[in-house]
């Protein structure tokens, strides 16, 4: 089974931690980048994550700008 790579960028601590904990318990998912704001995310398209969970309302840039 191919592993699904995930980036999690969310500034709400409770949601962020819950999302990461939930995905860590699921087989086949690897979280290889986490951030709580746009500056930390350092989103790099060369990483080619299969899934990017990005909060739409981040401080600084919004989620669309971060993933664009």
C-alpha positions, -999 to +999 in steps of 0.1 A: +000+000+000+014+034-010+017+059+019-002+091+017+019+122+025+003+151+043+011+187+051-009+202+081-010+240+084-035+254+110-031+281+136-058+268+159-038+246+184-066+223+194-077+215+159-041+212+147-032+188+174-064+168+169-058+165+132-022+154+136-031+129+163-060+114+143-038+110+112-009+095+132-032+067+143-042+058+107-020+034+088-008+046+055-006+083+063+027+102+069+027+138+081+059+153+069+053+189+075+034+208+102+030+245+107+008+270+126+012+300+103+021+310+068+057+318+076+063+284+093+047+265+065+074+272+040+052+254+015+074+238-011+057+224-042+087+201-047+075+181-017+045+170-037+022+161-007-009+140-016-029+160+009-025+195+022-048+205+051-044+242+052-065+266+073-081+292+051-077+319+078-041+320+087-023+350+101-004+368+073-013+350+042-046+331+038-047+294+030-052+299-007-021+321-010+000+296+010-009+267-013-008+287-045 
